[in-house]
């Protein structure tokens, strides 16, 4: 995997039988240290000033996402574990809980794909069941399949 990567994050939330899809595609940096994968990228929120720096630390059993900037949070996804965090946004603060049901890691020479299924609570109330896929591809080594 090269240092310069393309990061595609797609998510699906199921709330009361209705599904809502979200997708981000951005440039990022990748490195590996002590057997863990690190993905660093920035994102902006529409209608708000500033950006959020995201650092993902991924292993075969766990994914940590540290957000700093316009949004601040430390989210932990670990199979069969529940984690909570203070999620601070320009619109206010909330307590977010993630109960991870499944985490899969597919490692290839120039691609890394992480799939996570979890249940989401906001301020201690169940909000939705979610699926997130993080697809990381070395720049110049092919195309992200934006249809899957």
Backbone bond lengths (Angstrom), bond angles and torsions (degrees), N, CA, C in turn:
res aa  C-N    CA-C-N  psi(-1)  N-CA   C-N-CA  omega(-1)  CA-C   N-CA-C  phi
1 X - - - 1.459 - - 1.523 107.80 -
2 X 1.312 116.65 138.36 1.461 121.23 178.04 1.524 109.74 -84.90
3 X 1.322 116.23 165.29 1.462 121.20 177.09 1.524 110.11 -66.39
4 X 1.333 117.45 -42.72 1.465 121.76 -179.53 1.526 109.41 -85.22
5 X 1.336 115.66 122.09 1.463 120.36 -175.75 1.524 110.89 -133.60
6 X 1.309 114.36 163.42 1.461 122.95 168.98 1.525 106.39 -104.93
7 X 1.324 116.47 131.23 1.458 122.25 -178.36 1.522 108.66 -114.48
8 X 1.324 115.32 124.71 1.466 121.13 175.77 1.524 107.05 -118.57
9 X 1.321 115.81 121.52 1.461 121.39 178.01 1.519 107.18 -117.88
10 X 1.311 115.70 118.95 1.466 119.62 177.82 1.517 108.05 -123.25
11 X 1.313 114.67 139.09 1.456 119.73 -177.63 1.509 111.18 -135.45
12 X 1.319 114.42 154.07 1.460 121.89 178.61 1.519 107.69 -136.22
13 X 1.344 116.68 123.97 1.460 122.21 177.39 1.517 108.49 -112.49
14 X 1.324 115.67 135.25 1.463 121.49 175.67 1.518 108.65 -111.50
15 X 1.331 115.10 115.18 1.460 121.06 -179.88 1.522 107.99 -125.26
16 X 1.331 116.71 116.87 1.469 122.24 179.19 1.522 112.27 48.80
17 X 1.322 117.03 44.49 1.460 121.75 176.66 1.514 114.95 83.00
18 X 1.326 117.89 -8.82 1.469 120.82 177.90 1.523 109.19 -101.41
19 X 1.340 116.00 143.36 1.457 120.11 -178.14 1.524 110.62 -113.28
20 X 1.336 115.20 141.78 1.453 122.53 179.46 1.527 107.84 -127.46
21 X 1.332 117.12 124.29 1.465 122.07 -177.94 1.528 110.50 -102.97
22 X 1.327 115.58 142.88 1.463 122.91 178.07 1.516 107.66 -133.91
23 X 1.358 117.38 143.53 1.456 119.93 178.66 1.525 110.65 -147.24
24 X 1.333 115.11 139.02 1.466 123.02 175.49 1.523 107.28 -129.94
25 X 1.332 117.14 133.80 1.462 122.12 172.02 1.522 106.54 -127.49
26 X 1.338 116.45 125.30 1.450 120.40 -175.45 1.532 110.38 -153.27
27 X 1.315 115.86 164.32 1.465 121.21 173.66 1.518 108.68 -81.87
28 X 1.330 115.45 150.89 1.456 119.61 179.46 1.513 111.20 -155.57
29 X 1.318 114.78 -177.52 1.465 122.35 177.51 1.525 108.53 -117.93
30 X 1.333 115.55 146.52 1.461 121.77 179.92 1.519 109.49 -129.59
31 X 1.311 115.73 140.52 1.457 120.12 167.74 1.527 109.11 -153.60
32 X 1.321 114.89 163.60 1.453 121.42 -179.12 1.521 107.99 -124.99
33 X 1.338 115.71 135.31 1.457 120.61 -178.75 1.523 108.56 -148.40
34 X 1.316 117.27 130.94 1.469 123.24 178.50 1.529 112.70 51.81
35 X 1.335 116.00 40.04 1.463 120.50 177.11 1.520 115.20 77.74
36 X 1.318 117.64 5.58 1.466 121.44 179.14 1.526 109.82 -113.08
37 X 1.322 115.86 148.18 1.462 122.81 177.72 1.528 108.36 -95.98
38 X 1.333 115.72 136.91 1.459 121.34 177.06 1.520 108.73 -121.05
39 X 1.336 116.24 130.43 1.458 122.18 176.85 1.521 106.36 -125.48
40 X 1.331 116.09 127.01 1.460 121.69 -178.18 1.521 108.03 -122.04
41 X 1.341 116.31 129.26 1.465 120.50 178.28 1.526 109.38 -154.47
42 X 1.329 115.47 162.11 1.470 121.69 178.42 1.516 109.21 -112.52
43 X 1.333 114.77 148.41 1.460 119.85 174.73 1.527 109.11 -138.95
44 X 1.324 115.65 155.03 1.459 121.20 176.92 1.522 108.87 -119.72
45 X 1.329 115.21 152.75 1.461 121.06 176.31 1.525 107.85 -101.84
46 X 1.297 115.91 128.40 1.459 120.84 -179.83 1.525 109.99 -59.26
47 X 1.345 115.51 129.99 1.457 120.56 177.81 1.518 114.76 87.25
48 X 1.340 117.96 1.76 1.456 121.26 -179.99 1.515 110.35 -128.58
49 X 1.343 115.59 147.38 1.461 120.13 177.78 1.525 110.17 -79.88
50 X 1.314 115.74 155.30 1.450 120.95 176.54 1.512 112.51 85.57
51 X 1.316 114.38 170.74 1.452 120.29 -179.87 1.521 109.46 -130.30
52 X 1.314 115.12 171.27 1.456 122.06 178.50 1.526 108.55 -119.75
53 X 1.326 116.01 125.86 1.464 120.85 175.09 1.524 107.16 -87.61
54 X 1.323 115.95 130.20 1.461 122.27 179.51 1.511 109.50 -115.28
55 X 1.322 116.51 131.15 1.459 121.98 173.38 1.519 106.72 -122.12
56 X 1.337 115.99 117.35 1.465 121.79 176.54 1.514 108.25 -102.43
57 X 1.316 115.84 131.44 1.464 122.02 174.04 1.522 105.99 -117.65
58 X 1.336 116.44 119.30 1.461 121.16 -170.47 1.522 111.10 -125.87
59 X 1.337 114.96 134.18 1.462 122.05 169.11 1.523 106.73 -130.61
60 X 1.314 117.58 -177.98 1.466 119.67 -176.20 1.522 112.93 -66.88
61 X 1.322 118.78 -19.66 1.459 121.42 -176.28 1.526 114.59 -117.61
62 X 1.335 117.35 -4.50 1.465 119.00 -170.10 1.524 111.32 -153.51
63 X 1.343 115.73 145.03 1.461 121.72 172.93 1.527 108.05 -133.93
64 X 1.333 116.13 122.44 1.456 122.87 174.16 1.524 107.77 -105.49
65 X 1.329 116.82 137.79 1.464 121.11 173.59 1.524 107.09 -125.60
66 X 1.341 116.20 117.76 1.448 121.90 176.43 1.518 107.89 -105.22
67 X 1.330 116.34 122.43 1.459 122.44 179.21 1.523 108.55 -112.29
68 X 1.348 116.09 130.30 1.460 120.67 176.18 1.519 109.46 -138.27
69 X 1.323 115.83 143.95 1.459 120.97 -179.52 1.513 109.89 123.55
70 X 1.339 117.11 -127.57 1.465 121.54 179.19 1.528 111.19 -61.06
71 X 1.329 116.84 -33.34 1.464 123.31 174.78 1.520 107.53 -120.50
72 X 1.338 116.48 138.10 1.459 121.18 178.79 1.520 109.44 -127.13
73 X 1.341 116.39 126.81 1.462 121.60 178.07 1.520 108.97 -169.64
74 X 1.326 115.43 159.66 1.468 121.84 171.57 1.525 105.58 -130.29
75 X 1.328 116.11 103.20 1.458 122.28 -176.77 1.526 108.93 -100.49
76 X 1.338 116.43 134.69 1.458 121.83 -179.12 1.522 108.83 -123.33
77 X 1.328 115.83 126.02 1.462 122.69 177.38 1.524 107.61 -117.42
78 X 1.327 116.50 112.28 1.461 122.04 179.15 1.523 107.80 -138.75
79 X 1.342 116.19 129.70 1.459 121.65 -173.27 1.532 111.93 -51.22
80 X 1.343 114.09 132.56 1.464 123.95 178.39 1.527 113.29 61.08
81 X 1.337 116.42 25.86 1.461 121.35 178.06 1.526 109.61 -125.25
82 X 1.341 115.49 151.03 1.458 120.76 173.53 1.517 107.65 -112.55
83 X 1.325 116.18 134.99 1.458 122.15 177.96 1.522 108.47 -130.66
84 X 1.326 116.80 147.73 1.460 120.96 175.87 1.520 108.63 -124.36
85 X 1.329 115.03 155.13 1.461 121.03 178.83 1.519 109.44 -149.41
86 X 1.318 115.18 155.82 1.467 120.57 168.93 1.515 105.94 -84.25
87 X 1.328 117.23 123.22 1.459 122.95 -178.27 1.525 106.16 -109.82
88 X 1.332 116.23 106.94 1.461 121.92 -173.94 1.519 109.15 -104.99
89 X 1.341 116.57 121.32 1.464 122.92 -179.44 1.527 109.28 -124.46
90 X 1.335 118.23 169.30 1.465 119.83 175.06 1.538 112.83 -61.43
91 X 1.324 117.27 -18.83 1.469 120.94 -179.43 1.523 112.41 -92.17
92 X 1.329 117.53 -6.90 1.454 120.55 179.70 1.518 111.83 138.93
93 X 1.321 114.78 -175.86 1.459 122.01 -175.65 1.524 110.00 -116.11
94 X 1.342 115.91 145.38 1.458 121.07 175.99 1.518 109.29 -145.04
95 X 1.323 115.26 161.93 1.464 121.26 174.56 1.523 106.72 -97.45
96 X 1.333 116.05 123.08 1.459 121.54 -177.80 1.521 108.64 -114.82
97 X 1.347 115.80 130.56 1.453 121.73 177.21 1.516 110.54 -116.22
98 X 1.330 116.03 137.42 1.458 122.08 178.41 1.519 108.67 -124.26
99 X 1.343 117.13 120.07 1.466 122.24 174.31 1.524 106.61 -106.45
100 X 1.326 116.34 106.61 1.462 121.62 -173.37 1.523 110.62 -84.44
101 X 1.336 115.44 124.99 1.461 121.75 178.72 1.521 112.10 -94.70
102 X 1.341 116.01 -35.25 1.464 119.66 -174.75 1.518 109.26 -153.13
103 X 1.331 116.10 142.07 1.456 121.72 173.11 1.524 107.46 -140.99
104 X 1.328 116.19 127.12 1.457 121.82 -179.20 1.517 108.66 -125.78
105 X 1.328 115.54 139.56 1.455 121.87 179.46 1.520 108.68 -126.41
106 X 1.340 115.95 122.70 1.463 122.20 177.51 1.528 106.96 -114.35
107 X 1.338 116.29 110.17 1.455 122.36 -178.26 1.515 110.31 -102.82
108 X 1.338 116.69 126.79 1.458 122.88 173.81 1.524 107.91 -129.95
109 X 1.327 116.44 172.91 1.460 120.10 -175.39 1.526 112.70 -57.71
110 X 1.329 117.78 -46.99 1.463 121.41 -177.18 1.524 112.75 -119.31
111 X 1.343 117.10 20.61 1.453 119.98 -177.88 1.518 110.10 -151.87
112 X 1.302 115.22 143.91 1.458 122.71 176.55 1.522 107.06 -134.53
113 X 1.335 116.64 128.93 1.458 120.26 -179.20 1.524 108.77 -129.34
114 X 1.337 115.80 124.79 1.457 122.41 -179.91 1.526 107.76 -119.10
115 X 1.329 116.23 128.39 1.465 121.81 177.31 1.521 108.39 -120.30
116 X 1.330 116.35 130.67 1.462 121.38 -178.61 1.527 109.00 -132.11
117 X 1.339 115.82 131.50 1.470 122.28 173.35 1.528 106.71 -113.79
118 X 1.335 115.33 128.96 1.464 118.51 -177.24 1.522 111.01 -152.97
119 X 1.302 114.45 164.05 1.455 122.19 175.91 1.534 106.60 -105.87
120 X 1.328 117.24 138.40 1.461 122.68 -173.81 1.525 110.72 -113.51
121 X 1.337 115.53 128.90 1.467 122.60 173.57 1.522 107.90 -114.71
122 X 1.318 116.48 141.64 1.461 121.28 171.87 1.518 107.23 -124.88
123 X 1.337 115.40 125.85 1.461 122.69 -175.59 1.526 111.02 49.88
124 X 1.315 115.55 43.72 1.467 126.11 173.66 1.527 114.69 71.65
125 X 1.324 118.06 12.06 1.464 122.21 175.05 1.527 108.86 -113.35
126 X 1.352 116.35 133.16 1.467 120.51 177.99 1.522 109.10 -63.53
127 X 1.335 115.99 129.01 1.460 121.64 -177.93 1.519 111.40 -109.37
128 X 1.353 116.48 -45.83 1.463 117.99 -175.87 1.524 111.29 -164.00
129 X 1.331 113.88 164.38 1.463 122.26 168.98 1.515 106.07 -101.91
130 X 1.324 116.53 133.71 1.461 120.45 -170.05 1.525 111.94 -128.19
131 X 1.328 114.21 154.96 1.455 122.85 173.06 1.527 106.21 -135.19
132 X 1.326 116.68 126.28 1.457 120.64 178.56 1.524 108.18 -125.34
133 X 1.339 115.67 138.72 1.460 121.53 176.87 1.527 107.45 -124.95
134 X 1.327 115.79 124.73 1.459 122.27 176.00 1.521 106.27 -109.30
135 X 1.329 116.01 118.33 1.458 122.47 -178.25 1.526 107.43 -116.60
136 X 1.325 117.16 118.18 1.463 122.69 -176.85 1.521 108.08 -117.07
137 X 1.331 116.09 126.47 1.467 121.34 -175.95 1.522 109.71 -130.66
138 X 1.346 116.21 132.98 1.466 120.44 174.98 1.524 109.06 -57.35
139 X 1.341 116.91 135.01 1.461 119.84 178.30 1.514 109.09 -63.65
140 X 1.343 116.15 136.42 1.450 122.06 177.47 1.512 114.46 82.44
141 X 1.341 118.17 7.90 1.471 119.63 -176.70 1.519 113.42 -112.80
142 X 1.315 118.07 18.68 1.454 119.71 179.26 1.514 110.94 137.00
143 X 1.303 115.71 -172.07 1.451 121.61 -177.82 1.512 110.69 -112.15
144 X 1.322 115.44 142.33 1.453 119.74 168.75 1.514 107.92 -72.24
145 X 1.304 117.40 136.18 1.452 120.78 176.73 1.516 107.57 -79.59
146 X 1.317 116.95 96.30 1.464 120.51 -175.20 1.521 112.60 -80.55
147 X 1.306 116.63 5.45 1.465 119.79 177.31 1.517 112.11 -98.63
148 X 1.318 119.30 -11.62 1.471 120.10 -178.44 1.496 111.67 -103.81
